[in-house]
């Protein structure tokens, strides 16, 4: 339900109303003084400064931005007619860079403006730096919640939302901070990378190895050699454009099929068949397996290898025997695997309702990630806290506004009433949201994802979930320096 026309709740505590009035007045004053802008601004007193809202929210909300003590830029939006609840957003990626991206949280506010239009306040962090670090991102997301409370008071209810890798981050927020009284009431995970770090990228590990077997140009024989699990050697100056040129050279992926050479077409067919990666996202997956793997290995794990493919049998090529005999094999360093697992794997111990939304045809975060998450919560005995929904859409992180609005309404009603929704009831209620947003409703309420291992070849011992148990997490947390440093 769109609540933008609902009257303010006069029953809220006077302190709450004073904070909101003060915030709105500050926004108006900033407009009158001409101080609003799209760049992040921080007031001298350390409070967030008023900034221009995204065009879609003009006249509907007051927006603020700032930078927290850890260096993370953040953005906040408070609807003119606030329903009293807050959505804390965790963005995807990870973006690569040394510092916080001052524009990322503002861009995400524009992208998920529907949540503010539904009457929810919104807070999102850009994280204190780029690069991999799920617990770091979760801490920065939690800090955005605390900053909101310090400025505007405690919301009636708080929901954490995560998209793509942000789904992993938000799920980590739920497990790490969710048991604190009054912190969070529920989670909405959309297009989520929910298999965690130690298994969730295995198909990209396979792509990195299989690509090199067929293409021999990443690195070329004439270039310095390095183990493929590094993604890219630390000192390389290769760019995304350079990687794209090598992929084109080997497979002709950017050309029409009629323009490819026979060797290019066979290489492309073999790589796609073996890795089960869609052709249209082959380049983006290879970029991740190159540049983000380099970040994980070289920048976050001190050069140690968290990945392995020993024991994996590759099938689907024109000559599986030759492929399996010739592909590069490697074994994970146990401490590196542990640190990546501790940082990003999930135990399934969520203390409140979690609703997920995923496109069945997602070519980036395969829908089988939802099966991994389902099995993770099942292994932790928490399936009663999970409802999963699926749509027939075919893009990653491009779900309709009607579905976002309906999902948030369903989660809110679940938390308020205690009555668990079903995939069918959520699908049926989406039409009401579509009256306001017109984005369409594409639910398949009878769909259930196949096991993760049906899409991503498991490593030995990798069929049981959770990938990290609560007992392992507790034991590892006592190890000095465990995980990935913020």
N, C-alpha and C positions, 0 to 999 in steps of 0.2 A: 504494500500500500504506500502511495506517495503521501508523505506527511508534511509537505512544505506549507500547506495551508492550515495546519493545526495550530490552535492558539497556544501561547506559552503556558506552561504548567505553573500556575500561581501557588501551588502547594509545595513547591520545592523550598528548601531552607533559604532564609534571607541572605546568608553568606553566598550561597550558590547564585542567587539572582543578582546580587551586587557584582559578583565577578563577571557574569555574563554581560550585564549592563556596561560595566567598565570596559570589557573587551570590545563590545560593539561601539562604544563611544570612542575608544582609541582608534578603531578602524575609520570611523567617520572623520575624526580629527586629522588623521593621516591623509585622507582624501582631500580635505579642505586645504591642507598645507602643501599638497602636491608632492608628498614624500613617497608615494607608492611606486613600486617598480618591480620588474620581474626578477631582478638580481636579489640574492639573499641579503637581508639587512638585519643587523643586530642592534637593539637599542642599547644605550649606554649603561642602563641599569641591569643588563643581563637578561631581560625579558625578551621574548620574541617580538619582532617589529612587524607592523602591518605592511602587507604587500598587496599588489594587484592580484585578484583572483583570476583563474582561467576564465576566458570569455563566457563559457557555458554557465559559470556560477555568478556572473555579474548580477548584482542586485539580490542574490539569493543567499550569500554567505559573506563573512568577513574572513580574510586569510592572513596568515602570519608565517614568518620564517625566522630561523635563527641557526646558531651553531652551538652544539653542546660542549661540555668540558673535554670530551674525548676527540673533538674535531669533526663530529658528524653534523652535516647540515640537515635540517629538518623543515617540514612544512606542516602547518595546521590550518584547518578550515572549520569554522563554526557557523552552521546555518542560521539565517535570520530567525527562522522558526525551528528551533532545535528540539528534538524529541527527548533529549536528556541522555542519550547513549552515545558511545564512542566506538569507532572502528580504527584500530591501529594496523597499519599496512606494512607488509614486508615485501620489498621489491625483488624482482628476479635478477638473473645474470649468471654468475657474478660479473660485474663490469671490471675491467682491468685498468689499474692506475694506482698511483702512489697515495693519492689523497681523496677526500670526500668530494663527490661530484655535486656542486652547489645547485645544479638544475634538476637532478634526478627526481627528488621527492616532489617538486613542483610539477614536473611532467607527469608523474604518476597520479597526482591529484586531478589533473586535467583528464587523464585516461579513465579514472574511476570516479568522476564527478557524480555519477548516478547515485553513489552512496550518500553523498551530501544532499543531493536532491531528494532522497528518501527521508531526510531529516536527521541523519547521523552526523555528529562531528567526526572529523577525520584527522589522523596524525600519521605521518610517515617519515622515516629516516632515510637519508642517502648512504648511511653507514660511514664509519670514520675513515675508511680507505677502500680502494678497489682491491680486487683479488679475492681468492677463496678464503672463507672463514665463516662457517655457519654459526658457531656459538658467538663469535664476534658480532655478526649481523643480528642475532637474536638479542644480545645484550643492548645493542643500539636501538633496536625496535622497542624493547622494554623501557629504555631510557626516554624514548619519545612519549610513551604513555605517562611516565612520571612527570615529565616536563609539562604535559597537558594538565595534569592534576594540580601542579604547583601554580599554574596560571589561571585555570578556570574552575577548579574544584573537582571533586570526585564524581564521575558520571554515574548514572543509575545502573548502567550495564556497559561492559566493555567486551568487544569482540576483536580477535586478531584475524586478519586476512592476509594470505600469502598467495602469490601468483608465480608459477614456474619454479625456479630455484627458491623463490620466496615462499613457496609452499613448504619446502623443506625447512626454511628458516622459521616460518610461523608454527609448524609442527614442533620444532625445537623450543620455541617460546612456550607453547602449551605444556610441554613436558618439564621444562626447567623452571618456569615461573607460575604455571597454572595452579599449583597447589597452595600458593600464598593467598590467604583469605582476602577476597574482594578484588583481586588483581584482574582476572579474566573470567568471563562467563561462558564463552564458547569460541569456536574457531571455524572459519570458512576457508577451505583450501581449494584453489582453482588452478587447473592445468598443472598440478603439482609434480615436482620431481621428488617422489615419495619413497623411492627405493633406497635413499641415503647414498653417501659418497663411496662406501667400500664396494657396493654392488651396482649402484645406479648408473655408473659410467662404463660398465663392462662392455657394452656394445661399441662404445667409442674406443676402448682399448683394442677390441678386435678390429675395428676399422683402421686404426693406426698401423697395426701389424699387417693386415691383409692388403691394405693399400700399398705399402712398401713392397710386399712380395710381388705384386703385379706391375707396379710403376717404376720402382728403382730410382726415383728422383726426389725423394724426401727423407734423407739427403741423397744427392747424386754420388756415384762412385768417386768422382773427382773432388768432392767436398769433405771436410772433416766429418768423421763418423762418430756416432753416439748411439746408445741404446734407445730403442724406440719408446720405451716407457717414459723417457724424459719429455716427450712431446716435441720439443725443440731444444737444441743445446742453448745453454744460458747466454752465450755471447752472440748468438745469431742475430742478424739484422733483417731477416726475412719479414716481409709485410703480408697483410691479408691479400693484397693484390698479387704479390709474388706467389703465394700459395695457390691462389686461384689460377694463375697461369700454368703452374705445374699440373694441377688437376685437369685443366683443359688439354694440356699437352698429352697426358696419358689416356684420358677417357673421352675427350670431346664433349663433355657433359653440357656445355653451353651452346653447342651446335645442334642443328637439326639432325635427326638420325641419318638422313640421306647424305649429309656432309661429313660424317665421321668415317675414318678409315676402318677397315675390318679389325685391326688390332685394338683400336680405341673402343669399338663397340663391344668386343669380347671382354676387354678389361672392365668396362663399365658394367656389363651384364654379370660378370663374376663377382665384382665387389658388392654390387647391390644384392645379389642372390645370397651370398655368404653372410653378409652383415645384417640383412633384413632392414636396411635403412632406405627410406623413400628417396627416389632420385632427386626430387625437388629440394630436399634438405641435406643432400650429400655434402655440399660445400660447408654449410654451417656446422655440421657435426665434425667435419675434418678440421675446421678452425678451432673448435673446442678441444679436440684431441691433439691439437698442436700448441696453441697459445695458452689455453687454460691449464692444460696438463703441465706446461712449462712453469706456470705460476705455482701450481700445487707442489710440484717436485722441487723446483729450484728455489722458490721464494718462501714456501711455507714449511717444507719438510727437510730443508737442509741438504737437498740432493738425494735423499733416500727414496726408494721406489715403493709406492703403496699398491701397485698394480701387478697382476699376473695373468698369464694365459696358458700356463703349463697344465696339461691334462685336458685341454679343450680340443675337441675334434671338430674341425670346420667342414661343413657340407654345403652342397648346392652349386659348386663350381663345375666347369667342364672337365676338371681333373682333380678330384679331391685328394687323391693319393699324393700327387706332386705338391699340392698346396700344403698339406699337413707335414710333409717331409721338409719343405723349404721355408715355411714361414718362421719368422723370428720368435723364439720362446723366451720367457722370463718369469721369474718368481718374485713375489712381493717380499720386501724386507718386513719381518714381523712387527718391528716397532713402528715403521711407517704406516703399515696397514692399520695397526692399533690406533695411531694418532688420527688418521683420517676417519676411522670408524667412530672414535670418541667425539670427534668434532661434528660429524654430520649424520651418523646413523641414528635411527629412532628406536626407542624401547617399546613404544606403544602404550606407555603408562600415561594416558591422558585422563584428567579428572573431570572433564565436562563434555558437553555435546560437541561433536565435530561433524560438519557437513562438507562433503567434497563435490566438486563439479568438474567434469572432464569431457572434452570432445573425443569421441570414439576414434576419429581419424587424425588425432594430433600427431603430426610427423616429427615432432621434436621431443616432447616428453610423452613417450608412448603410453597409451591407456593402461597397459599392463603395470605401470607404476602403481595404479590403484589396487591391483591385486596384491602387490607387495605390501602396501599399507594395510589392506584388509587382513592379510596374514600376520602382519606385525601386531596389530591390535588383538587378533585372535590369540596369538602366542602369549600376549600379556593379560588375557582374560578381560579385555575392554571393548569387545565388539558391540556391547549395548550402547556405547557412546558414539557409534559411527553410523552415519547414513551417507550412502554414495549415490550420486546421480550422474547420468551420462547423456550427451547430446550427439546428434548425427553430424555435427559440424566437423570440419576437416582442417582447421587451422590451430596453431598453438597460440594461447593467450589472446584470442580474438573472439571471445564468447559474447553473446548479445547482452545489451543493457537490461533487457527484460528478464533474462536469466539471473544476472547478478542481483537485480532488485528482488526478484522472487526468492532467490536463495537466502538472501539476508533476512527477508521477512519470515521465511520458514524457520531459520535458525533462531531468530528472536522469539518467535511463538513457541518453539520447542523449549527454550530456556525459561520463558515466562510461565508456561502452562505445565511443563513437565511431560507433555504428550509428544512422543517421538513421531515425526512425520515419516512418510514412505516416499519412495521414488515416484510412485504414481500420484500421490497427493501433491507433491511439489510440482510435478509436470502439469497437473490439472490447474493449479493456482497461478501458473505463469501467465495465462491469458489476461488476468487482471492487471498484471504489471505491463503487459504489452499494450494495453489501452493507453498508458502514459508514454511509453518509450518507442513502440512500434518497431523494435529490433527483431521481433520474431521469437518463437519458442520452438526448440528443436529437440525436445527430450525423446529418448527411447527408454521408457520406464521398464522394459523387459530385459535390458542388456546387463550382462555381467562379464567382466574381463576374464580372459584366460590367465592361468598362472604366469608369473613373471618369467619363469624358466622356459615358457613356450615361445617367448620372443627374444630373450637374452640368454645366451648359453651360460649355464651356471659353472662356476669353478668348483673343484672338488670340495665337498662339505658346504656348498652354498645353497642348499635347497630348503633349509629350515629358517623360519623367521620368528622373532626379530633377529636382524643381523648383529645387533648388540643388545644383550639382555640387560635388565636393570642391575643384576648382580655384577656383570662385567663393568657397567658404567660406574658403579660405586667403587669397585676395586681399582679401576684405572684412574679414577679421580684422585686417588691417594698417591699417585706417581708424580713426582716433581717434574714439571715441564711437559706433562702429557698434552696431546692435542695440537692445535694450531694456534700460535700466538696471535693476539689481536693486533 
